């Protein structure tokens, strides 16, 4: 173990407290170590002083001081203790030994250690020096100085350290200190002031120390104290041997009186200049510079967010403002704010903020006072533009789809200004029914920047160009409905808004004027359209020209134009194509003619439809044929113009029928199908004969011709659609349809009344019902060919069978051949395996032949 006390010697001054620490290192014994202290004035013989574990250890001369507490031991750790001697005197100078009782079997280490203590007389003198003017009461920004004196007559070479501190209530702050090594050290918060030279510490004479503050701040108020400590250097280290303090002075900082006053209520007309004066009152007459700031707020509290700075005059007398705002210095204590061309946005509260600054060292500035004026309430009055709004319908509708145009005009304008612009809003209100509450619907609104926004009612129709909002003159707004519908009937009114231009080039609405509503209404009557057809020549024969005229009359239809469609129906009792209406030719409202379902290629120019008058149309059909017999009508549609070149369908009507009926005693044609092979084997030839018979009047063969077409329904019934196989027209031209299987078709005329269809290489798919369709053509006495009604034969069913022998011949031969080859191969494999692979020699044991004994011998 090793016992240690401070190395070298300790120096203390009479009347101070002596503290000697002692500790044991490298000790692994009991948890708490005991210590004994002894004292020797010369260092040779020691007297027991104090002990931590033996009460009777101290000598008689120290027991009284121990009981008073002037001498005591304080344990700081299990292996450390401190010796405290209060109020050290000269007899306490000498050698102090700290030892630890040993309980070890062997002595290892140092069990005691000695330190020398020197006691010096109190030679340090600290006193407050008389303070120069000004006194301890001063104003912010003024300089002040504080002095104290400190000296020592110690016989040893000592050094003095000095510290200035200020106490404000319970808090103490270090201002500036001079260490025993001769270094200056500013306290917390005084670093910047020390570097700028605002706070200095100087020596005056041999024992004077002066604290200088060039510009007093409000935080400098308090009681100032001068603290002096004495230090001595021993063997390269420094010891503080004593410390003394003296209260120097109490500094009171008088606040600077500063007030800012402005006019409380100011009223100015819009467009005029606003002038406000800020008058400053202060008790400072020295070198202070004001900083004046004018600010604006919508509320009377300048501390709330939203206030903005209008102009500022800094401490260097530089003005910072905008082009419309000016700040000038009227005299030593008055500052004038000028706002040019005020508007409604300038109405609010104005504040004057003043701050006083004093210059410091190194071009620094210190704020000594600031004040904010009471708010100056500024109201801006303006002359509202006076005007009236008149609404009229320049074009009122009489029918649906008519044009409607409303004109909203500004009249009797008074107090016009260049900074005012007018916009319009359009509204619609439906006609009231009974006591229903009707609300207005916004059609369109124009903002101050000329942007137009549509309402929900008009948004879609405005995009389609049906609603048009325009401004054709500075004082006139127009609303146009290109195609007025029944839903558009109701009351319309406009609202003209006056907008005032602001200083930031924005526009603010200042007034709205409503027009009287105007009612858009017309009586609804059903459209009436009547078509009458007549036949100028009621009697005619086949080959002559058929003529029919249609006369149209309408009512409650605006500027009608008509389109005509000619239709034909089979007469009652004709079962060839019942209830079938055929569209022949049409003429639209622009007089464009179009062939509809007219398919007779030989008579492309055989039908004509023309307009005789605006309400009369004529239909002609040249070289009429017997097949043209039927009921003919005119289907007329009335159209009304909308949006210039567009048309709207107003009504449609059907005329009375005009019948074409040929009273003839001509021949009657019949058709039948015959086949000698209704059941064939696949691959055989199928022959089908279409035989035509003629009854009635006899005809020359040269006066007859036929169009023949063959059809098939490939099913057992007639539930599927027929398929065209082949056709032969009256000129002998054959057309055959494409097929998906191998069989082929041929069609030929065997005689004038007999036609043959052949199916070569028939397939299974060729079964089904076959029939022919015949269209006779007969030459009229005038030499023209007349098309007769189409006739059809009854179907005949054709069966395609399969040849069983031929179908199974080749598979049977192939099967027999394959089975023979496989059998021979199996025998060969078995023989080889038994002969070579499974051969073994077996030795049989010869048995003796013995006869069986009979049963009786047993």
NUTORVEX-16205 format. One record per residue (C-alpha): residue number from 1; x, y, z. Coordinates in steps of 0.1 Angstrom, whole numbers. Example, Ala and Ser with C-alpha at 12.3 -4.5 7.8 and 13.67 -1.06 7.14 Angstrom:
// residues 2
NODE    i      x      y      z
NODE    1    123    -45     78
NODE    2    137    -11     71
This chain:
// residues 858
NODE    i      x      y      z
NODE    1      0      0      0
NODE    2     10     36     -5
NODE    3     -1     66     16
NODE    4     -1     99     -2
NODE    5     -5    136      8
NODE    6      1    167    -15
NODE    7     37    169    -27
NODE    8     58    199    -17
NODE    9     45    224      8
NODE   10     12    241     14
NODE   11     10    278     21
NODE   12    -19    294     39
NODE   13    -26    328     54
NODE   14    -35    334     90
NODE   15    -72    332     95
NODE   16    -79    310     64
NODE   17    -89    273     64
NODE   18    -63    246     58
NODE   19    -74    214     40
NODE   20    -49    185     36
NODE   21    -61    154     17
NODE   22    -47    119     24
NODE   23    -55     87      5
NODE   24    -43     51      2
NODE   25    -36     35    -31
NODE   26    -29     -1    -41
NODE   27    -48    -13    -10
NODE   28    -69    -45    -11
NODE   29    -77    -48     27
NODE   30   -109    -40     46
NODE   31   -135    -19     28
NODE   32   -129     12     51
NODE   33    -93     23     59
NODE   34    -83     40     92
NODE   35    -61     71     93
NODE   36    -40     88    120
NODE   37    -27    124    118
NODE   38      3    137    137
NODE   39     20    172    139
NODE   40     55    184    144
NODE   41     67    220    144
NODE   42    103    210    135
NODE   43     97    178    117
NODE   44    115    155    142
NODE   45     91    146    169
NODE   46     54    143    161
NODE   47     24    148    184
NODE   48     -8    129    179
NODE   49    -34    152    163
NODE   50    -64    132    153
NODE   51    -75     97    144
NODE   52   -105     82    125
NODE   53   -108     50    147
NODE   54    -92     58    182
NODE   55   -110     84    203
NODE   56    -81     88    228
NODE   57    -55     92    201
NODE   58    -52    131    200
NODE   59    -29    148    225
NODE   60    -43    169    253
NODE   61    -35    202    236
NODE   62    -57    195    205
NODE   63    -87    180    221
NODE   64   -104    213    229
NODE   65   -100    224    192
NODE   66   -114    190    181
NODE   67   -144    194    203
NODE   68   -151    229    189
NODE   69   -148    217    154
NODE   70   -118    238    145
NODE   71   -100    206    137
NODE   72   -119    177    121
NODE   73   -114    148     99
NODE   74   -138    143     69
NODE   75   -139    110     51
NODE   76   -143    115     13
NODE   77   -140     78      4
NODE   78   -132     44     19
NODE   79    -95     49     14
NODE   80    -94     88     15
NODE   81    -97    114     43
NODE   82    -92    152     46
NODE   83    -78    171     76
NODE   84    -96    205     81
NODE   85    -81    232    103
NODE   86   -102    264    105
NODE   87    -88    298    112
NODE   88    -51    288    107
NODE   89    -27    305    130
NODE   90     12    308    132
NODE   91     15    278    157
NODE   92     -1    256    130
NODE   93     29    260    108
NODE   94     50    228    106
NODE   95     49    192     93
NODE   96     18    170     92
NODE   97     20    133     89
NODE   98     -8    110     77
NODE   99     -4     73     85
NODE  100    -24     41     84
NODE  101    -22     14    112
NODE  102     -8    -19     97
NODE  103    -24    -53    104
NODE  104     -4    -70     77
NODE  105     21    -99     86
NODE  106     47    -83     64
NODE  107     53    -46     57
NODE  108     51    -37     20
NODE  109     49     -2      7
NODE  110     47     32     24
NODE  111     23     34     54
NODE  112     28     72     61
NODE  113     35    104     43
NODE  114     44    139     54
NODE  115     36    174     41
NODE  116     49    208     52
NODE  117     25    237     59
NODE  118     36    274     59
NODE  119     15    300     75
NODE  120     19    336     63
NODE  121      6    367     79
NODE  122    -25    384     63
NODE  123     -8    410     41
NODE  124    -36    414     14
NODE  125    -55    448     14
NODE  126    -86    453     -7
NODE  127   -106    485     -7
NODE  128   -131    504    -29
NODE  129   -117    536    -44
NODE  130   -137    569    -47
NODE  131   -159    568    -79
NODE  132   -155    596   -105
NODE  133   -186    613   -120
NODE  134   -211    606   -132
NODE  135   -225    589   -101
NODE  136   -240    555    -99
NODE  137   -273    566   -114
NODE  138   -271    572   -151
NODE  139   -290    567   -183
NODE  140   -287    540   -208
NODE  141   -259    546   -233
NODE  142   -238    567   -209
NODE  143   -203    556   -198
NODE  144   -193    548   -162
NODE  145   -162    536   -143
NODE  146   -157    516   -111
NODE  147   -124    513    -92
NODE  148   -110    492    -64
NODE  149    -74    490    -49
NODE  150    -56    457    -40
NODE  151    -20    452    -26
NODE  152     -1    427     -5
NODE  153     31    428     17
NODE  154     36    390     19
NODE  155     72    380     26
NODE  156     69    354     -2
NODE  157     66    362    -39
NODE  158     28    361    -45
NODE  159      6    371    -74
NODE  160    -28    389    -73
NODE  161    -59    380    -94
NODE  162    -89    403    -97
NODE  163   -125    398   -108
NODE  164   -154    422   -113
NODE  165   -189    408   -108
NODE  166   -224    423   -107
NODE  167   -252    411    -86
NODE  168   -288    416    -96
NODE  169   -311    400    -71
NODE  170   -299    365    -63
NODE  171   -281    361    -96
NODE  172   -244    369    -99
NODE  173   -225    374   -132
NODE  174   -188    376   -138
NODE  175   -180    407   -159
NODE  176   -142    407   -165
NODE  177   -113    392   -146
NODE  178    -75    394   -145
NODE  179    -59    361   -137
NODE  180    -28    355   -116
NODE  181    -10    348   -148
NODE  182    -18    383   -161
NODE  183    -45    373   -186
NODE  184    -79    390   -192
NODE  185   -109    367   -192
NODE  186   -145    381   -200
NODE  187   -174    366   -183
NODE  188   -203    348   -200
NODE  189   -223    373   -221
NODE  190   -196    399   -221
NODE  191   -173    384   -248
NODE  192   -186    407   -276
NODE  193   -185    438   -255
NODE  194   -150    430   -244
NODE  195   -138    424   -279
NODE  196   -154    457   -291
NODE  197   -138    477   -263
NODE  198   -171    485   -246
NODE  199   -160    468   -214
NODE  200   -123    472   -202
NODE  201   -102    465   -172
NODE  202    -72    488   -166
NODE  203    -46    492   -138
NODE  204    -43    526   -122
NODE  205    -10    532   -104
NODE  206      5    504    -84
NODE  207    -26    491    -67
NODE  208    -56    505    -86
NODE  209    -79    485   -109
NODE  210   -105    503   -130
NODE  211   -136    487   -147
NODE  212   -147    510   -177
NODE  213   -181    506   -195
NODE  214   -183    530   -225
NODE  215   -221    525   -231
NODE  216   -243    514   -203
NODE  217   -271    490   -210
NODE  218   -301    482   -190
NODE  219   -286    448   -181
NODE  220   -257    467   -164
NODE  221   -278    477   -135
NODE  222   -269    461   -102
NODE  223   -244    459    -73
NODE  224   -207    457    -84
NODE  225   -181    438    -64
NODE  226   -144    436    -67
NODE  227   -130    401    -58
NODE  228    -92    398    -52
NODE  229    -73    365    -47
NODE  230    -36    359    -38
NODE  231    -17    331    -55
NODE  232     18    316    -49
NODE  233     38    293    -72
NODE  234     54    262    -56
NODE  235     74    237    -77
NODE  236     57    246   -110
NODE  237     21    247    -96
NODE  238     -1    275    -84
NODE  239    -19    277    -50
NODE  240    -46    301    -41
NODE  241    -38    311     -5
NODE  242    -66    336      2
NODE  243    -94    356    -14
NODE  244   -111    389     -4
NODE  245   -140    409    -19
NODE  246   -153    444    -15
NODE  247   -186    460    -26
NODE  248   -177    489    -48
NODE  249   -210    506    -59
NODE  250   -246    500    -70
NODE  251   -253    512   -105
NODE  252   -288    523   -114
NODE  253   -297    527   -151
NODE  254   -324    552   -157
NODE  255   -348    542   -186
NODE  256   -349    565   -216
NODE  257   -382    583   -220
NODE  258   -394    578   -255
NODE  259   -429    583   -269
NODE  260   -443    583   -305
NODE  261   -476    599   -313
NODE  262   -497    599   -345
NODE  263   -532    612   -354
NODE  264   -558    587   -341
NODE  265   -585    589   -369
NODE  266   -578    600   -405
NODE  267   -602    599   -434
NODE  268   -591    603   -471
NODE  269   -608    601   -504
NODE  270   -599    573   -528
NODE  271   -573    584   -553
NODE  272   -559    612   -530
NODE  273   -527    612   -510
NODE  274   -525    602   -474
NODE  275   -502    620   -450
NODE  276   -494    609   -415
NODE  277   -469    626   -390
NODE  278   -451    607   -363
NODE  279   -440    630   -334
NODE  280   -413    618   -311
NODE  281   -408    628   -275
NODE  282   -376    618   -256
NODE  283   -354    631   -227
NODE  284   -322    622   -245
NODE  285   -302    651   -260
NODE  286   -269    634   -265
NODE  287   -256    615   -295
NODE  288   -286    592   -302
NODE  289   -299    583   -336
NODE  290   -335    574   -342
NODE  291   -348    546   -364
NODE  292   -384    552   -376
NODE  293   -405    525   -392
NODE  294   -441    529   -405
NODE  295   -462    497   -407
NODE  296   -497    488   -417
NODE  297   -522    462   -404
NODE  298   -558    453   -409
NODE  299   -562    450   -371
NODE  300   -554    475   -344
NODE  301   -529    452   -329
NODE  302   -495    456   -345
NODE  303   -481    424   -329
NODE  304   -506    401   -347
NODE  305   -494    384   -379
NODE  306   -503    402   -411
NODE  307   -488    436   -405
NODE  308   -463    448   -432
NODE  309   -437    475   -433
NODE  310   -444    505   -455
NODE  311   -413    526   -451
NODE  312   -382    528   -428
NODE  313   -357    554   -419
NODE  314   -326    537   -405
NODE  315   -301    552   -381
NODE  316   -279    563   -410
NODE  317   -308    584   -423
NODE  318   -313    562   -453
NODE  319   -350    558   -464
NODE  320   -363    524   -475
NODE  321   -397    526   -492
NODE  322   -417    518   -523
NODE  323   -426    540   -553
NODE  324   -460    549   -539
NODE  325   -448    555   -503
NODE  326   -425    582   -491
NODE  327   -409    589   -457
NODE  328   -394    623   -449
NODE  329   -378    640   -419
NODE  330   -398    672   -412
NODE  331   -378    684   -381
NODE  332   -357    670   -353
NODE  333   -387    651   -337
NODE  334   -412    647   -366
NODE  335   -413    621   -394
NODE  336   -439    623   -422
NODE  337   -454    593   -441
NODE  338   -469    600   -475
NODE  339   -490    573   -493
NODE  340   -499    583   -529
NODE  341   -531    575   -547
NODE  342   -548    556   -519
NODE  343   -574    529   -526
NODE  344   -597    507   -505
NODE  345   -567    485   -498
NODE  346   -551    513   -479
NODE  347   -579    515   -453
NODE  348   -567    501   -420
NODE  349   -544    509   -391
NODE  350   -510    526   -393
NODE  351   -482    523   -366
NODE  352   -451    544   -360
NODE  353   -422    524   -345
NODE  354   -393    544   -331
NODE  355   -360    530   -318
NODE  356   -330    551   -304
NODE  357   -295    539   -310
NODE  358   -262    550   -295
NODE  359   -228    543   -311
NODE  360   -203    521   -294
NODE  361   -167    511   -301
NODE  362   -156    496   -334
NODE  363   -187    509   -352
NODE  364   -211    490   -331
NODE  365   -246    503   -321
NODE  366   -267    497   -290
NODE  367   -304    502   -288
NODE  368   -313    523   -258
NODE  369   -351    527   -262
NODE  370   -380    519   -285
NODE  371   -416    528   -286
NODE  372   -447    521   -308
NODE  373   -474    546   -313
NODE  374   -511    540   -309
NODE  375   -527    529   -341
NODE  376   -539    556   -365
NODE  377   -572    544   -380
NODE  378   -574    554   -416
NODE  379   -607    551   -436
NODE  380   -608    555   -473
NODE  381   -639    569   -488
NODE  382   -648    566   -525
NODE  383   -676    576   -549
NODE  384   -694    545   -561
NODE  385   -702    545   -598
NODE  386   -739    552   -603
NODE  387   -755    533   -632
NODE  388   -786    514   -642
NODE  389   -790    482   -661
NODE  390   -816    476   -688
NODE  391   -823    441   -703
NODE  392   -843    435   -735
NODE  393   -848    406   -759
NODE  394   -835    417   -793
NODE  395   -846    383   -808
NODE  396   -874    364   -792
NODE  397   -883    328   -802
NODE  398   -917    319   -817
NODE  399   -910    282   -821
NODE  400   -886    256   -806
NODE  401   -851    258   -820
NODE  402   -855    295   -828
NODE  403   -827    319   -820
NODE  404   -829    339   -787
NODE  405   -808    369   -781
NODE  406   -808    390   -749
NODE  407   -791    424   -746
NODE  408   -779    437   -712
NODE  409   -771    474   -715
NODE  410   -755    498   -690
NODE  411   -773    532   -689
NODE  412   -772    564   -670
NODE  413   -736    561   -659
NODE  414   -725    587   -633
NODE  415   -691    592   -616
NODE  416   -673    573   -643
NODE  417   -636    566   -636
NODE  418   -609    551   -657
NODE  419   -601    526   -629
NODE  420   -636    511   -630
NODE  421   -646    482   -653
NODE  422   -680    465   -657
NODE  423   -687    428   -659
NODE  424   -719    408   -662
NODE  425   -735    377   -647
NODE  426   -764    359   -663
NODE  427   -791    341   -644
NODE  428   -821    319   -652
NODE  429   -853    313   -632
NODE  430   -880    289   -643
NODE  431   -916    300   -645
NODE  432   -934    296   -612
NODE  433   -961    270   -610
NODE  434   -987    276   -583
NODE  435   -968    283   -551
NODE  436   -936    266   -559
NODE  437   -904    282   -547
NODE  438   -882    288   -577
NODE  439   -844    295   -572
NODE  440   -822    313   -597
NODE  441   -796    293   -616
NODE  442   -763    308   -626
NODE  443   -756    306   -663
NODE  444   -723    325   -665
NODE  445   -703    350   -645
NODE  446   -675    373   -656
NODE  447   -648    382   -632
NODE  448   -628    414   -630
NODE  449   -600    399   -651
NODE  450   -625    392   -679
NODE  451   -625    354   -673
NODE  452   -659    338   -679
NODE  453   -670    309   -658
NODE  454   -701    288   -667
NODE  455   -727    275   -644
NODE  456   -738    239   -642
NODE  457   -769    245   -663
NODE  458   -750    261   -692
NODE  459   -716    244   -691
NODE  460   -723    216   -716
NODE  461   -743    237   -740
NODE  462   -717    265   -740
NODE  463   -690    240   -749
NODE  464   -712    228   -778
NODE  465   -717    264   -790
NODE  466   -754    265   -783
NODE  467   -750    292   -755
NODE  468   -729    322   -766
NODE  469   -719    350   -741
NODE  470   -703    381   -757
NODE  471   -695    418   -752
NODE  472   -700    436   -784
NODE  473   -699    472   -770
NODE  474   -683    487   -739
NODE  475   -717    492   -723
NODE  476   -735    461   -738
NODE  477   -734    424   -730
NODE  478   -751    398   -751
NODE  479   -764    363   -744
NODE  480   -775    342   -774
NODE  481   -792    308   -774
NODE  482   -787    293   -809
NODE  483   -814    267   -805
NODE  484   -840    275   -779
NODE  485   -857    244   -764
NODE  486   -888    241   -743
NODE  487   -866    238   -712
NODE  488   -852    272   -719
NODE  489   -885    290   -714
NODE  490   -885    311   -682
NODE  491   -872    344   -668
NODE  492   -838    357   -675
NODE  493   -820    386   -658
NODE  494   -785    400   -657
NODE  495   -763    415   -629
NODE  496   -737    441   -639
NODE  497   -708    444   -614
NODE  498   -685    474   -611
NODE  499   -648    466   -604
NODE  500   -622    490   -590
NODE  501   -586    486   -599
NODE  502   -562    483   -570
NODE  503   -526    495   -566
NODE  504   -513    460   -572
NODE  505   -532    459   -605
NODE  506   -558    436   -591
NODE  507   -596    442   -593
NODE  508   -621    444   -564
NODE  509   -658    443   -569
NODE  510   -674    475   -555
NODE  511   -711    473   -567
NODE  512   -738    451   -582
NODE  513   -769    463   -601
NODE  514   -797    439   -611
NODE  515   -818    442   -642
NODE  516   -855    435   -644
NODE  517   -862    399   -655
NODE  518   -875    392   -690
NODE  519   -897    363   -698
NODE  520   -889    340   -727
NODE  521   -921    321   -736
NODE  522   -941    308   -766
NODE  523   -972    287   -768
NODE  524   -966    250   -775
NODE  525   -987    235   -803
NODE  526   -983    201   -819
NODE  527   -967    201   -853
NODE  528   -992    190   -881
NODE  529   -980    174   -913
NODE  530  -1005    160   -940
NODE  531   -994    142   -972
NODE  532  -1019    134  -1000
NODE  533  -1009    111  -1029
NODE  534  -1028    110  -1062
NODE  535  -1024     92  -1095
NODE  536  -1030    114  -1126
NODE  537  -1034     84  -1150
NODE  538  -1054     57  -1131
NODE  539  -1054     31  -1159
NODE  540  -1023     17  -1174
NODE  541  -1008    -15  -1187
NODE  542   -975    -33  -1182
NODE  543   -947    -16  -1199
NODE  544   -963     19  -1195
NODE  545   -951     47  -1172
NODE  546   -965     49  -1136
NODE  547   -968     84  -1122
NODE  548   -977     95  -1086
NODE  549   -977    130  -1071
NODE  550   -976    139  -1033
NODE  551   -989    172  -1020
NODE  552   -977    183   -985
NODE  553   -992    207   -961
NODE  554   -979    216   -926
NODE  555   -988    237   -895
NODE  556   -968    249   -865
NODE  557   -935    241   -882
NODE  558   -910    268   -886
NODE  559   -897    273   -922
NODE  560   -901    237   -932
NODE  561   -883    218   -958
NODE  562   -893    183   -968
NODE  563   -876    150   -976
NODE  564   -895    123   -995
NODE  565   -892     86   -995
NODE  566   -911     63  -1020
NODE  567   -920     29  -1006
NODE  568   -937     -1  -1021
NODE  569   -957    -29  -1005
NODE  570   -971    -61  -1020
NODE  571  -1009    -59  -1024
NODE  572  -1031    -78  -1000
NODE  573  -1033   -115  -1009
NODE  574   -999   -117  -1024
NODE  575   -981   -144  -1003
NODE  576   -948   -143  -1021
NODE  577   -933   -118   -996
NODE  578   -960   -106   -972
NODE  579   -957    -75   -950
NODE  580   -925    -65   -968
NODE  581   -920    -27   -974
NODE  582   -894    -19  -1000
NODE  583   -876     15  -1001
NODE  584   -873     26  -1037
NODE  585   -859     62  -1040
NODE  586   -856     92  -1017
NODE  587   -850    130  -1020
NODE  588   -837    148   -989
NODE  589   -843    184   -978
NODE  590   -814    196   -998
NODE  591   -829    180  -1030
NODE  592   -804    152  -1032
NODE  593   -818    121  -1048
NODE  594   -807     86  -1037
NODE  595   -817     51  -1049
NODE  596   -825     31  -1018
NODE  597   -832     -7  -1024
NODE  598   -838     -5  -1062
NODE  599   -819    -36  -1074
NODE  600   -831    -40  -1110
NODE  601   -798    -34  -1129
NODE  602   -816    -33  -1162
NODE  603   -838     -3  -1150
NODE  604   -813     19  -1131
NODE  605   -828     49  -1147
NODE  606   -863     36  -1146
NODE  607   -874     55  -1115
NODE  608   -874     93  -1111
NODE  609   -883    115  -1080
NODE  610   -885    152  -1085
NODE  611   -897    184  -1067
NODE  612   -924    202  -1086
NODE  613   -930    229  -1060
NODE  614   -918    235  -1024
NODE  615   -948    214  -1012
NODE  616   -953    190  -1041
NODE  617   -933    160  -1054
NODE  618   -937    137  -1083
NODE  619   -926    100  -1087
NODE  620   -923     83  -1121
NODE  621   -915     46  -1129
NODE  622   -909     38  -1165
NODE  623   -915      4  -1183
NODE  624   -935    -10  -1154
NODE  625   -936    -48  -1150
NODE  626   -960    -72  -1135
NODE  627   -936    -77  -1106
NODE  628   -940    -39  -1098
NODE  629   -976    -45  -1087
NODE  630   -982    -33  -1051
NODE  631   -991     -3  -1029
NODE  632   -970     29  -1033
NODE  633   -967     56  -1007
NODE  634   -949     88  -1000
NODE  635   -931     91   -966
NODE  636   -925    128   -960
NODE  637   -904    143   -932
NODE  638   -905    180   -923
NODE  639   -873    196   -912
NODE  640   -867    230   -894
NODE  641   -835    249   -898
NODE  642   -812    253   -867
NODE  643   -778    269   -864
NODE  644   -777    281   -900
NODE  645   -769    250   -921
NODE  646   -782    224   -896
NODE  647   -816    209   -897
NODE  648   -839    194   -870
NODE  649   -866    168   -877
NODE  650   -899    183   -869
NODE  651   -926    158   -880
NODE  652   -930    127   -903
NODE  653   -962    117   -921
NODE  654   -973     88   -945
NODE  655   -994     94   -975
NODE  656  -1024     74   -987
NODE  657  -1014     43  -1008
NODE  658  -1016     43  -1046
NODE  659  -1020      7  -1060
NODE  660  -1005     -7  -1092
NODE  661  -1027    -37  -1103
NODE  662  -1022    -54  -1136
NODE  663  -1054    -72  -1148
NODE  664  -1038    -98  -1171
NODE  665  -1048   -133  -1184
NODE  666  -1012   -144  -1190
NODE  667   -998   -179  -1185
NODE  668   -992   -196  -1151
NODE  669   -958   -211  -1144
NODE  670   -951   -240  -1120
NODE  671   -918   -256  -1110
NODE  672   -910   -291  -1098
NODE  673   -879   -311  -1090
NODE  674   -872   -347  -1100
NODE  675   -843   -371  -1095
NODE  676   -837   -407  -1107
NODE  677   -812   -412  -1079
NODE  678   -826   -398  -1046
NODE  679   -803   -422  -1027
NODE  680   -767   -426  -1039
NODE  681   -735   -441  -1026
NODE  682   -707   -417  -1017
NODE  683   -687   -408  -1049
NODE  684   -717   -414  -1073
NODE  685   -732   -387  -1095
NODE  686   -764   -369  -1083
NODE  687   -787   -357  -1110
NODE  688   -815   -332  -1102
NODE  689   -840   -319  -1128
NODE  690   -859   -286  -1124
NODE  691   -890   -289  -1147
NODE  692   -911   -259  -1155
NODE  693   -947   -262  -1167
NODE  694   -969   -235  -1184
NODE  695  -1006   -233  -1180
NODE  696  -1031   -210  -1197
NODE  697  -1023   -190  -1228
NODE  698   -998   -206  -1251
NODE  699   -966   -186  -1256
NODE  700   -939   -187  -1283
NODE  701   -907   -202  -1268
NODE  702   -889   -171  -1280
NODE  703   -911   -150  -1258
NODE  704   -902   -168  -1226
NODE  705   -870   -168  -1205
NODE  706   -861   -180  -1170
NODE  707   -837   -172  -1142
NODE  708   -831   -205  -1123
NODE  709   -814   -209  -1090
NODE  710   -807   -241  -1070
NODE  711   -807   -241  -1032
NODE  712   -800   -268  -1006
NODE  713   -808   -272   -969
NODE  714   -782   -297   -955
NODE  715   -804   -312   -928
NODE  716   -832   -336   -924
NODE  717   -857   -308   -919
NODE  718   -860   -273   -933
NODE  719   -849   -257   -900
NODE  720   -816   -243   -914
NODE  721   -810   -214   -938
NODE  722   -809   -225   -975
NODE  723   -775   -224   -993
NODE  724   -773   -211  -1029
NODE  725   -756   -238  -1050
NODE  726   -757   -224  -1085
NODE  727   -777   -201  -1107
NODE  728   -784   -196  -1144
NODE  729   -799   -163  -1157
NODE  730   -821   -159  -1187
NODE  731   -791   -149  -1208
NODE  732   -773   -183  -1201
NODE  733   -747   -171  -1176
NODE  734   -739   -196  -1148
NODE  735   -727   -187  -1113
NODE  736   -716   -214  -1089
NODE  737   -710   -209  -1052
NODE  738   -677   -220  -1035
NODE  739   -679   -252  -1015
NODE  740   -657   -265   -986
NODE  741   -657   -302   -997
NODE  742   -645   -321  -1028
NODE  743   -677   -326  -1047
NODE  744   -683   -302  -1077
NODE  745   -714   -288  -1093
NODE  746   -726   -282  -1128
NODE  747   -758   -265  -1141
NODE  748   -771   -267  -1176
NODE  749   -803   -261  -1196
NODE  750   -815   -293  -1211
NODE  751   -845   -277  -1229
NODE  752   -865   -245  -1227
NODE  753   -884   -258  -1197
NODE  754   -859   -283  -1182
NODE  755   -827   -275  -1162
NODE  756   -802   -301  -1148
NODE  757   -781   -298  -1117
NODE  758   -753   -324  -1113
NODE  759   -733   -331  -1082
NODE  760   -700   -349  -1092
NODE  761   -682   -371  -1066
NODE  762   -708   -367  -1039
NODE  763   -698   -365  -1003
NODE  764   -716   -372   -970
NODE  765   -721   -334   -967
NODE  766   -742   -334   -999
NODE  767   -773   -349   -982
NODE  768   -803   -328   -976
NODE  769   -833   -310   -992
NODE  770   -828   -296  -1027
NODE  771   -852   -272  -1045
NODE  772   -851   -248  -1074
NODE  773   -863   -212  -1076
NODE  774   -875   -199  -1110
NODE  775   -882   -163  -1121
NODE  776   -901   -162  -1155
NODE  777   -896   -134  -1180
NODE  778   -923   -128  -1207
NODE  779   -920   -105  -1237
NODE  780   -949    -80  -1238
NODE  781   -966    -70  -1270
NODE  782   -946    -38  -1270
NODE  783   -914    -58  -1271
NODE  784   -902    -52  -1235
NODE  785   -895    -81  -1211
NODE  786   -917    -83  -1181
NODE  787   -905   -100  -1149
NODE  788   -931   -124  -1134
NODE  789   -934   -134  -1098
NODE  790   -908   -158  -1085
NODE  791   -918   -194  -1080
NODE  792   -902   -222  -1060
NODE  793   -905   -260  -1063
NODE  794   -911   -284  -1035
NODE  795   -879   -298  -1020
NODE  796   -866   -333  -1027
NODE  797   -844   -352  -1001
NODE  798   -812   -367  -1013
NODE  799   -794   -394   -992
NODE  800   -757   -402   -996
NODE  801   -748   -437   -984
NODE  802   -715   -453   -976
NODE  803   -701   -485   -995
NODE  804   -694   -509   -966
NODE  805   -674   -534   -986
NODE  806   -651   -508  -1001
NODE  807   -649   -490   -967
NODE  808   -637   -521   -948
NODE  809   -616   -538   -976
NODE  810   -584   -520   -971
NODE  811   -585   -520   -932
NODE  812   -592   -557   -932
NODE  813   -563   -566   -955
NODE  814   -540   -544   -935
NODE  815   -551   -561   -902
NODE  816   -546   -597   -916
NODE  817   -511   -588   -929
NODE  818   -500   -572   -897
NODE  819   -513   -601   -875
NODE  820   -495   -627   -897
NODE  821   -462   -608   -895
NODE  822   -464   -604   -857
NODE  823   -472   -642   -852
NODE  824   -443   -654   -873
NODE  825   -420   -630   -855
NODE  826   -432   -643   -821
NODE  827   -426   -679   -831
NODE  828   -391   -671   -843
NODE  829   -382   -653   -811
NODE  830   -395   -682   -790
NODE  831   -376   -708   -809
NODE  832   -343   -689   -807
NODE  833   -347   -683   -770
NODE  834   -354   -720   -761
NODE  835   -327   -733   -784
NODE  836   -297   -711   -774
NODE  837   -305   -693   -742
NODE  838   -323   -719   -720
NODE  839   -306   -751   -729
NODE  840   -295   -773   -698
NODE  841   -282   -809   -695
NODE  842   -301   -829   -670
NODE  843   -287   -862   -656
NODE  844   -314   -887   -648
NODE  845   -308   -913   -620
NODE  846   -316   -948   -632
NODE  847   -342   -964   -611
NODE  848   -345  -1001   -604
NODE  849   -375  -1018   -616
NODE  850   -392  -1036   -589
NODE  851   -425  -1051   -589
NODE  852   -451  -1041   -565
NODE  853   -462  -1066   -540
NODE  854   -497  -1075   -536
NODE  855   -518  -1064   -507
NODE  856   -521  -1099   -493
NODE  857   -484  -1102   -487
NODE  858   -485  -1073   -463
